Amino acid sequence: MVFKRLLGSLGVGGPTVDTVLDPGPFLPGGGLSGQVHLQGGKADFDIDHITLELVARVEAEHEGGESEGFVAFERFTVAGGFRLAEGERRSVPFAVTLPWETPITELHGQHLGIVLGVRTELAVSGARDKGDLDPLAVGPLPAQEAVLEALGQLGFGFKSADLEYGHIGGTGQALPFYQEIELAPAPQYAHTMRELEVTFLANPGGVEIVLEADKPGGFFSDGHDALNRHVVGHEGVAHRDWNAVVDAWLRQLADNRGHFAAPVPYGQPDPHGGGYAHKDDHGHHGHRSGPGMGTAIAAGAAGLAVGVAGGLVAAEIVDEIGDAFEGEDEGDEEA
């Protein structure tokens, strides 16, 4: 999906810009490549710079309730310092590196409902304009996929995924938001948790995995959230029994051995294979987002992303993403 816009700050006759990404999905910490296509206007223009900006639709909680909007989380200047002649067509190839914490938007080709995009900013003769906005598809790293597959094989079901503004304390989180993948509990854990939330925080050395269980209350106690943190490396993923590893993590949560304990220092693996984390003031306790479009993605024997009801859900999600970008783009024009 490609969006063309006339450079509004220059009026009719200005250059236009198209950014076309190479086929994805891309991977966190991996390369993002494509072409920026320029079409010259009715005069010569000096191109100061072409900058790509990564944006995400993020939810934020505040005293007035909850709202969502687009947050820019990385910028890359890919070209500049040249003159675009009248009517000239020029293509600028680019190759940049995605942040390690870039959220996952799809699993086995099934969209999770996360909206990411690449916005193109063109600075021409001293004026700047955000000209082009394209959806960005990101798949999981091997360790992330292994954990999600294990959860699916253990019987957990996908509910929804979103991006939350804030920071998870006790982790090496670098971005101003984090991704939560919300799962319905497997039958064997239904009595110990009402919901499981999984957050991945990747870095060059591996992946931090934060598990948060919404634990039900008893006759003499209220419900509460239990969290713990685990660190796995990028190497040797294929040689681990992930069902057993993840099941052991879940048993720690079920036994309450992860409830707001002291965090493990970032970069230092827990000798027991797990650590603990907590949400800070920008996080949430007890809040649960409602099921999104991803509720039709079933957790089957082959993993979380097996089966889409009627084949219609994926198309609806693509439309929703397109609508989100078009609405954001129109907002820029009105501003």
NUGU-282786 format. One record per atom (N, C-alpha, C): residue in three letters; z, x, y. Coordinates in steps of 0.02 Angstrom, whole numbers, plus 50000, padded with zeros to 5 digits. Example, Ala and Ser with C-alpha at 12.3 -4.5 7.8 and 13.67 -1.06 7.14 Angstrom:
REM NUGU-282786
ALA503905066049716ALA503905061549775ALA503905066049835SER503545064249888SER503575068449947SER503945064550002
***
This chain:
REM NUGU-282786
MET500005004249941MET500005000050000MET500005004450062VAL499505003550104VAL499425007950163VAL499395003450225PHE499735005450277PHE499745001650339PHE499415005850394LYS498935003050431LYS498615006350486LYS498865003350551ARG499005007550600ARG499195005050665ARG498875009250720LEU498635005650770LEU498395008950830LEU498985012050866LEU498885017650896LEU499425020950932LEU499605016650993GLY500135012650985GLY500305007751037GLY500465010851104SER500765016651104SER500965019751167SER500365022051209LEU499785022551176LEU499195024751213LEU498705019051227GLY498835013251198GLY498405007551210GLY497755007851171VAL497305003351187VAL496665002951152VAL496285009451163GLY495985011851109GLY495605018051113GLY495975024151090GLY496605023351070GLY496985029051045GLY496815030450972PRO497025036050945PRO496895037750875PRO497305033350828THR497085032750767THR497455029150715THR497645034050660VAL498155032050620VAL498415036450568VAL498525032550505ASP498345035350449ASP498485032750382ASP498825038350342THR499365036750309THR499655041550262THR499585038750192VAL499275042450148VAL499165040350079VAL499535045150033LEU500035042549997LEU500415046749951LEU500035047649886ASP500135053349854ASP499865054349787ASP500205049549739PRO499905048249681PRO500215043649633PRO500915045749614GLY501385041149613GLY502075042449593GLY502195039749523PRO502825038949504PRO503405040149547PRO503565047449555PHE503895049049611PHE504135055749623PHE504855056249597LEU505125062349597LEU505795063449570LEU506255066249623PRO506895064549622PRO507375067449668PRO507365075149663GLY507355078449720GLY507335085749720GLY506655088549704GLY506155084249692GLY505485086449675GLY505015085849733GLY504375087149720GLY503875087049772GLY503635080149790LEU503475079349854LEU503145073349880LEU502505075649914SER501945073049892SER501305075549918SER500845069749935GLY500345071349975GLY499855066349995GLY499415068850051GLN499105064250087GLN498655065950141GLN498805061450201VAL498785064350260VAL498805060550322VAL498095060350349HIS497815054350354HIS497135053550379HIS497145051350452LEU496805055050494LEU496765053550565LEU496065051250584GLN496035046350627GLN495395043950655GLN495435044650731GLY495015048850759GLY495025050050831GLY494865043750870GLY495125043550932GLY495015037850976GLY494395038651019LYS494425035551077LYS493855035451122LYS493865041251172ALA494305045951159ALA494335052051199ALA494635057551156ASP494645063651180ASP494985069151146ASP495735068451157PHE496125070051104PHE496855069751110PHE497155076051081ASP497685078551113ASP498055084251087ASP498605081651040ILE498585083850978ILE499075081750928ILE499645086750930ASP500215084650957ASP500785089150962ASP501085090450893HIS501215085050856HIS501465085950788HIS501375079450748ILE501355080250682ILE501365074750635ILE501995075550593THR502425070550596THR503065070950562THR503145065150513LEU503355066750453LEU503515061650403LEU504265060450402GLU504455054250401GLU505165052350401GLU505305047950341LEU505805049750302LEU506005045650245LEU506515040550268VAL506395034250251VAL506845028850271VAL507045024750211ALA507635021650215ALA507895017450161ALA508215011250190ARG508155005750154ARG508504999650174ARG509204999950146VAL509704999850190VAL510395001150171VAL510834995350194GLU511334993750153GLU511834988650171GLU512434992050202ALA512734988850251ALA513324991550284ALA513834985950293GLU514454987550278GLU515004982750288GLU515364984350353HIS515564979150388HIS515934980050450HIS516384974050459GLU516754974050514GLU517244968650524GLU516924961850526GLY516314961450551GLY515974955050556GLY515654952750492GLY515694956750440GLY515394954950375GLY514954960550349GLU514344958850331GLU513884963750302GLU513194962950333SER512864968450345SER512184968250372SER511784973650337GLU511124973550347GLU510704978650319GLU510164980650368GLY509934986750362GLY509414989350406GLY509134995650377PHE508634998450412PHE508315004550388PHE508665010750417VAL508785015650374VAL509105021850393VAL508635027650377ALA508505032050425ALA508105037950413ALA508555043450383PHE508335046550329PHE508775051550297PHE508445058350288GLU507815059350310GLU507505065950308GLU506875065750350ARG506715071550381ARG506105072150421ARG505755078650404PHE505085078450403PHE504675084350389PHE504105084550439THR504035089950476THR503455090850518THR502925094450476VAL502345091050468VAL501845093650420VAL501235096450454ALA501155095350519ALA500575098150555ALA500675097150629GLY500245100350669GLY500275099550741GLY499935105350777GLY499885104650843GLY499595109850882GLY498845110350878PHE498495104650876PHE497765104850874PHE497495098950914ARG496845099350929ARG496515094050967ARG496095089750920LEU496185083250925LEU495785078450886LEU495235075850932ALA494625077550916ALA494055075750959ALA493915068250956GLU493565065951004GLU493375058851007GLU493005056850943GLY493275051650909GLY492955049150849GLY493025053550788GLU493355059250792GLU493405063850736GLU493845061050680ARG493625062250619ARG494035060650561ARG494315067150532ARG494955067250520ARG495265073250494ARG495815071250444SER495855074950389SER496375073850338SER496825079950336VAL497485078650335VAL497985083950333VAL498375083250268PRO498275087750221PRO498675087450159PRO499385089750172PHE499855087150134PHE500555089350142PHE500885089550073ALA501385093750068ALA501815094250009ALA502505096150033VAL502985091750024VAL503675092850046VAL504135091549986THR504775092849995THR505265092049942THR505745086449959LEU505825081749913LEU506285076249924LEU507005078649919PRO507465075649957PRO508175077149948PRO508395075649877TRP508875079349852TRP509105078349784TRP509425071449775GLU509725068849828GLU510055062349822GLU509605056449836THR508955057549840THR508495052049851THR508605046649798PRO508705040349817PRO508865035149769PRO508295033849720ILE508465031149663ILE507975029149612ILE507735022149630THR507075021149630THR506805014549644THR506535011049582GLU506425014749528GLU506155011649469GLU506375015249406LEU506365011649351LEU506545014449286LEU506035011749235HIS505685016249202HIS505155014349155HIS504655009649187GLY504495010849250GLY503995006749284GLY504255000149311GLN504884998449298GLN505174992249323GLN505554993549387HIS505404989649439HIS505724990649504HIS506444988349501LEU506884992049536LEU507584990449538LEU507784986649601GLY507314985449646GLY507474981849708GLY507664986249766ILE507634992849757ILE507794997649810ILE507164998649853VAL507254998549919VAL506684999249965VAL506725006049999LEU506255010449984LEU506175016950016LEU505475017250047GLY505405021150099GLY504745021850129GLY504645028550164VAL504025030150176VAL503835036050214VAL503505033650278ARG503795035150334ARG503535033250399ARG503205039250432THR502625038250461THR502265043650493THR502325043050569GLU502575048450600GLU502625048650673GLU502095053450699LEU501705050950747LEU501185055050777LEU501365056150851ALA501415062450870ALA501545064250940ALA500895066650970VAL500655062851019VAL499995064151049VAL500065064851124SER499865070651150SER499855071851222SER500515069851254GLY501065071651221GLY501725070451249GLY502025063651232ALA501635059051203ALA501885052351185ALA501975052051109ARG502495048551087ARG502625047951016ARG502545040750993ASP502295039950932ASP502225033250904ASP502335033550829LYS502715028650803LYS502815028050731LYS502245023850704GLY501765027150674GLY501145023750660GLY501055020850591ASP501335023850539ASP501155021950472ASP501775021750429LEU501835016850386LEU502425016150343LEU502205014150273ASP502395018250223ASP502165017150155ASP502745017050107PRO502735012550057PRO503265012450006PRO503285018949967LEU503885020949948LEU503995027149910LEU504315025249843ALA503985027149788ALA504235025949721ALA504565032149694VAL505185031549670VAL505565037149645VAL505855035349576GLY505715039649527GLY505985038749460GLY506595043049448PRO506935042249392PRO507545045949378PRO507425052949352LEU507895057349366LEU507905063849334LEU508095062949260PRO507945067949218PRO508105067149146PRO508835065349133ALA509315068449168ALA510015066849157ALA510175059649178GLN509885057449234GLN509995050649257GLN509715045649207GLU509105047049184GLU508795042549136GLU509195042349071ALA509455048049049ALA509845048348987ALA510465044048991VAL510815044349048VAL511425040349056VAL511255032849057LEU510735030949093LEU510545023949096LEU510305021449028GLU509935025648992GLU509715023648925GLU510315022648879ALA510805027148883ALA511395026448841ALA511775020048857LEU511845018448921LEU512185012248940LEU511815006248912GLY511145006348915GLY510765000848887GLY510855000248812GLN510865005848777GLN510945005748704GLN511655003848684LEU512135004948729LEU512825002848715LEU512924995448730GLY512424992148760GLY512464985048770GLY512564982748841PHE512554987348890PHE512634985348960PHE511974982548985GLY512014977649030GLY511414974449056GLY511344975549131PHE510734976749152PHE510594977849223PHE510684971349263LYS511054971749319LYS511134966049364LYS510744967049429SER510884972549464SER510544973749528SER510684980849549ALA510354982949603ALA510464989549631ALA510404989049707ASP510814992849743ASP510764992849815ASP510984999549842LEU510895000449907LEU511115006449942LEU511665004549990GLU512225008049986GLU512815006550027GLU512935012150077TYR513015010250140TYR513175015150192TYR513895017350183GLY514015023850184GLY514695026450175GLY514695032650131HIS515295034950113HIS515375041150076HIS515875040150020ILE515735043149963ILE516195043049906ILE516605049449909GLY517245048749923GLY517675054649930GLY517735058449864GLY517855064949870GLY517925069149811GLY517275071049778THR516715069749812THR516055071549785THR515705076049834GLY515125078649813GLY514725082749857GLY514185078849893GLN514295072349903GLN513785068049934GLN513555070750001ALA512895071150010ALA512605073850071ALA512295068550116LEU512005063350087LEU511685058150127LEU512215053250155PRO512045049450207PRO512525044850236PRO512595038350197PHE512265037850140PHE512315031850098PHE512275033950026TYR512455029349981TYR512415030849909TYR512145024649874GLN511855025849815GLN511565020449775GLN512075018049724GLU512105011449717GLU512505008349664GLU512045004449618ILE512085005949554ILE511725002149503ILE512254997949467GLU512194991349474GLU512704986849449GLU512504984049381LEU512964984449333LEU512834982649264LEU513334977449239ALA513104972949199ALA513554968349163ALA513824972049102PRO514474971149087PRO514784975049033PRO514514973148964ALA514514978048920ALA514364976848850ALA514924972548820PRO514784968748767PRO515304964348738PRO515944967948721GLN515904974148696GLN516504977648676GLN516934979748735TYR516654979348796TYR517034981248856TYR517164975248902ALA516944969348881ALA517004963548925ALA517724961748942HIS518194963448898HIS518894961748911HIS519234966948956THR518904972648968THR519204977949009THR518874978849076MET518274975949086MET517934976449150MET517474970549160ARG517434968349223ARG516984962749239ARG516294965249259GLU516274971449282GLU515634974349304GLU515714981949305LEU515164985449294LEU515154992749299LEU514644994749351GLU514844999149397GLU514385001849447GLU514295009349434VAL513665011549436VAL513495018549423VAL513175021449485THR513415027249507THR513125030849563THR512955037949541PHE512335040049556PHE512115046849541PHE512075050749606LEU512355056749606LEU512305061349663LEU512035067949636ALA511385068649639ALA511065074649612ALA511105080349661ASN511085086449635ASN511075092549675ASN510705097849635PRO510565103649663PRO510175108649625PRO510485110649558GLY511145110249552GLY511465112449490GLY511535107149437GLY511485100849456GLY511585095449408GLY511655088749442VAL512005084249409VAL512095077449434VAL512825075449429GLU513105073149485GLU513765070049484GLU513655062649468ILE514065060049423ILE514015053049403ILE514685049749417VAL514685044849461VAL515285041249478VAL515245034349445LEU515735032849404LEU515775026349371LEU516345022349402GLU516205016149419GLU516715011749448GLU516725005249408ALA517305003649380ALA517384997549341ALA517794992549380ASP517544986449384ASP517914980949414ASP518354977949359LYS518994979749359LYS519444977949304LYS519784971349319PRO519814966949271PRO520144960549282PRO520894961349284GLY521224956549317GLY521954956549320GLY522244953349258GLY522894954249250GLY523254951149195GLY523744945949221PHE524204943849177PHE524704938949197PHE525154941549254PHE525284947949254PHE525744950749302PHE525424955949348SER524764956249350SER524434961249391SER523784958449418ASP523574961049477ASP522944959149507ASP522384963449480GLY521774961149488GLY521204965249470GLY521134971149517HIS520814976449494HIS520724982349536HIS520114986249512ASP519924991149552ASP519354995449535ASP519615001949506ALA519325004249452ALA519475010749424ALA518855015049430LEU518935021149454LEU518365025649464LEU518495032249429ASN517975035249403ASN518015042249384ASN517335045549394ARG517345052149390ARG516765056249408ARG516625061249353HIS515995062349338HIS515805067049286HIS515225071349313VAL515185077449290VAL514665082049312VAL514275084449252VAL513615083749254VAL513185086149200VAL512645090549231GLY512405095449193GLY511885099849216GLY511195097049203HIS510695100149233HIS510005098049222HIS509735100649156GLU510025106049130GLU509775109149069GLU510085105949007GLY509725106148953GLY509985103848889GLY510085096448883VAL509775092548926VAL509875085248923VAL509655082348856ALA509115084848830ALA508835082048768ALA509255083648707HIS509735088148713HIS510115090448655HIS510825087648653ARG510965082448692ARG511625079448692ARG511605072448663ASP512145070448631ASP512215063648606ASP512485059448664TRP512025056648704TRP512235053248765TRP512605046748751ASN512445043448696ASN512835037448680ASN513565039148670ALA513705044648635ALA514405046548624ALA514725048948689VAL514355052748729VAL514625055348792VAL514805049648839VAL514335045048848VAL514455039548895VAL514995034848869ASP515005033748804ASP515525029448775ASP516215032448787ALA516275039048783ALA516925042248797ALA517115041348871TRP516635041848916TRP516775040548987TRP517035033448997LEU516715028748965LEU516895021648973LEU517595020348945ARG517765023648891ARG518435022748863ARG518965025448911GLN518805030748948GLN519275033148999GLN519395027749051LEU518855024449073LEU518925019049122LEU519325013249092ALA519165011449030ALA519505005848998ALA520255007148991ASP520435013548981ASP521135015348974ASP521475016649041ASN521105015449095ASN521375016449163ASN521495023749179ARG521175028349143ARG521275035449157ARG520785037949210GLY520605033549257GLY520155035549309GLY520305032149375HIS520905029249379HIS521055025049437HIS521325029049496PHE520885030749543PHE521075033949606PHE521505040049596ALA521325044249549ALA521675050549540ALA521395055749587ALA521705061649589ALA521475066949635ALA520775069049617PRO520345070049667PRO519655071949652PRO519605079049627VAL519105080149585VAL518935086849563VAL518545090249619PRO518715096549638PRO518335099949691PRO517595100149675TYR517195099149726TYR516465099049716TYR516225105749689GLY515805105349639GLY515515111349609GLY515925114149553GLN516525111349541GLN516945113749487GLN516975108449432PRO516635109349376PRO516645104249324PRO517355103249297ASP517505097049282ASP518145095449252ASP518165098249181PRO518685101949161PRO518705104749093PRO518705099249040HIS518895093149059HIS518895087649010HIS518255083549014GLY517775085849055GLY517135082449058GLY517115076749108GLY517655075549144GLY517655070049192GLY518085071849251GLY517965068649307GLY518365069549366GLY518465062849399TYR518755062849457TYR518915056449488TYR518675056449560ALA518555050549585ALA518295049849652ALA518615043749684HIS518505042849748HIS518745036849782HIS518275035149839LYS518265028849858LYS517865026649914LYS518265027649978ASP517915029950031ASP518265030750094ASP518215024250134ASP518375024550198ASP518395018450239ASP517725015050245HIS517175018850235HIS516515015850240HIS516285012950174GLY516655014250120GLY516485011450056GLY516775004550050HIS516805001949988HIS517084995349980HIS517524995049920HIS518034990849923HIS518474989549867HIS518454982049854GLY518284980149794GLY518294973249776GLY517664969449795HIS517224972249837HIS516604968849855HIS516084969749800ARG515734964449787ARG515184964849739ARG514574961449768SER514034964849771SER513414961749795SER513164956949742GLY512834951649764GLY512564946749717GLY511984949549679PRO511814946549622PRO511254948849582PRO510604948649622GLY510204953749615GLY509574954049651GLY508994952349605MET508394954349626MET507794952849586MET507834956149518GLY508234961449513GLY508244965049449GLY508614961549394THR508894955549405THR509264952349351THR508834950749291ALA508164950449301ALA507724948949245ALA507584955049203ILE507794960949226ILE507694967049187ILE508254967349135ALA508084966849073ALA508584966149021ALA508794972848993ALA509414973248969ALA509644979048932ALA509514977848859GLY509034981248831GLY508854980248761GLY508994986548721ALA508784986448658ALA508924991948613ALA508604998348637ALA508064997948675ALA507725004048698ALA507955006148767GLY508445002648796GLY508715004848861GLY508724999348912LEU508955001048972LEU509074996149025LEU508454992449047ALA507894995849048ALA507304992949080ALA506834989549032VAL507064987248975VAL506634984048926VAL506584976648942GLY505984974148950GLY505874966948957GLY505914964449028VAL505374961149051VAL505384957849115VAL505154950649104ALA505564945849126ALA505424938849112ALA504754936749142GLY504304934649098GLY503674931749119GLY503194936549153GLY503394942849163GLY502954947649197GLY502894946349271LEU503254941349297LEU503184939349367LEU503654943249413VAL504214945549386VAL504724948549428VAL504474954749463ALA504124959149426ALA503904965349457ALA503444963949516ALA503004959049510ALA502554957349565ALA502934954649624GLU503454950549611GLU503854947849665GLU504214953449702ILE504454958349664ILE504804963849696ILE504324967849740VAL503714969049716VAL503224972549757VAL503084968749821ASP503024962049816ASP502924958049876ASP503514958549923GLU504124958549894GLU504724958949935GLU504744965649973ILE504554971049938ILE504544977549971ILE504024977650027GLY503424974850013GLY502914974550064GLY503144970550124ASP503464964750112ASP503714960650166ASP504234964450207ALA504664968250173ALA505174972050208ALA504854977050255PHE504344980650231PHE504014985650273PHE503634982350330GLU503294976750315GLU502914973450368GLU503384970850422GLY503964968050401GLY504444965650450GLY504724971150492GLU504874976950460GLU505144982650498GLU504624985250546ASP503984985350522ASP503444987850565ASP503354983350625GLU503384976650615GLU503314972050670GLU503884972850720GLY504484974350692GLY505054975550736GLY504944981450782ASP504604986650756ASP504454992450798ASP503974990550854GLU503474986350836GLU502994984450886GLU503314980350942GLU503774975750922GLU504094971650972GLU504544975751017ALA504854981050987ALA505284985351027ALA504884989251078
***
